[in-house]
């Protein structure tokens, strides 16, 4: 159990377009999900905490109007990168928090390339 | 603000060796601590979860210890294999939402 999926796994887009990434917990409900980004050869940087039914909490330095997060149900959170630019190219990873064990389970990640 | 340091940053060992990866964190008010494995270009695989009230957890050849008061955790890998080659990440969690802060990781290479 405790599987988290992300879609798409890879996306290439043009500068100025918006890209939506989905994160789903497949076999458990997640009140809280997290979004991270990872640059090559670097560790994961927490971007925001996504709470079901309420606004996301963004980490310092992360533009909330740039990275829109919606957590519409207990199994789905979405991250939309608006007006993407090449510097937004990165590996985006989500995780879902399972309350029972206070443990996070991670998705396989989405590789975003902005041309 | 929680800061996490992992030592060494990289490690190369021959197959069969036992090894220890170190993790230290500045804020000892943690709820739990997780160790993860990441293969190149892939997501994270959870290896071990230690609750703040626990001292260690074991899974197969892996053993993780936690000394919350001194802000330290170690991951012990017994009888290393080439398949263990990956980056290992330590992440203490705070609060009941499980917010994780990651270290920079230790990149392990096990040579056949």
Interface residues (C-beta under 8 A of the other chain):
Chain A: X6 X32 X34 X36 X42 X43 X44 X45 X46 X49 X91 X93 X95 X97 X101 X102 X103 X104 X105 X106 X107 X108 X109 X111
Chain B: X31 X32 X34 X36 X41 X42 X43 X44 X45 X46 X49 X51 X89 X93 X96 X97 X98 X99 X100 X101 X102 X103 X104 X105
